[in-house]
Amino acid sequence: MRALPAVLLLSLAAAAPSVAPAPSATPATPCEPCHVPGGIYHVHAPPGWNGTTPLPLLVFLHGHRGSGAGILDNPEVTGPADQLGFLLVAPDGAGGDWSHQGAPRQTRDDRSFLRTVVADVRKRLPVTHTIVLGGFSSGGSMVWDMACFAPLGFTAFLPFAGGFWERMPTACTAPVNLRHVHGTADPVAPLAGRSIGERWRLADIHRGFTIWRETDRCQGEPDHRVSAGELDCMVWSCRTRRTLELCLHPGGHEIEGTWLGEGLRWASRLPAQR
């Protein structure tokens, strides 16, 4: 099953997916939703979790006009998190979107908000040192923004179908582990980028990876390629002991649970960083 596309472009109209009511808090999760300064987030724990054993954490960001409750209702996200034993946290974007660099609306300081969410989760719930930030469409763009400007404390970044917007940064603050998945036939966020009206533009994904390679001190060409199902992944093992992967599939603006599961397994195998 493919997730319903979450369109990130203001100029496009998209049918909103039906979203079931958010579940009430369970004994293992103290709140639903959880409130922090600036907004709310939602929590989904793997079935049978006792609430005391520390779990790795996946923070997953919805696409344009989405919601954290919608993420919790999406088996393409909850399924891999449950299978691999991740605590899933899904924050709400302000007004259904994210204020990354280049976004049409700058509603909230989302870098600060997301760091507040992670800090609040760590106070409320037992989590391990593995903290992964993922997101789809405009949520993927917010993941790129966090990876570039506020990466500390995150083990790895898993963006899908969304990257930098113009103007692109000239450099990022620290090396990161990042695995990006994108469709070569994506009409919403093409690999080569796209103008949105007269003022905004999605940046070229390959140009964005030039910045990641420079930040992580990787060689120009990938070390090797890995094929898994529909995904063809270019892999860079870098001098900073970080890893970059650019995984392409022949489809459009979409995410599949198998891709997220592969990304979570990849993140779980990463060596501890000094």
Sequence and secondary structure as in RCSB ss.txt:
>XXXX:A:sequence
MRALPAVLLLSLAAAAPSVAPAPSATPATPCEPCHVPGGIYHVHAPPGWNGTTPLPLLVFLHGHRGSGAGILDNP
EVTGPADQLGFLLVAPDGAGGDWSHQGAPRQTRDDRSFLRTVVADVRKRLPVTHTIVLGGFSSGGSMVWDMACFA
PLGFTAFLPFAGGFWERMPTACTAPVNLRHVHGTADPVAPLAGRSIGERWRLADIHRGFTIWRETDRCQGEPDHR
VSAGELDCMVWSCRTRRTLELCLHPGGHEIEGTWLGEGLRWASRLPAQR
>XXXX:A:secstr
 B       TTS              TTSS SSEEETTEEEEEE  TT  SSS EEEEEEE  TT  HHHHHT H
HHHHHHHHHT EEEEE  GGGS   TT S   S HHHHHHHHHHHHHHHS EEEEEEEEEETHHHHHHHHHHHHS
 TT SEEEEES   BSS  S  SS   EEEEEETT SSS TT EEETTTEEE  HHHHHHHHHHHHT  SS SEE
EEETTEEEEEEE TTS EEEEEEESS S  BHHHHHHHHHHHHHS    
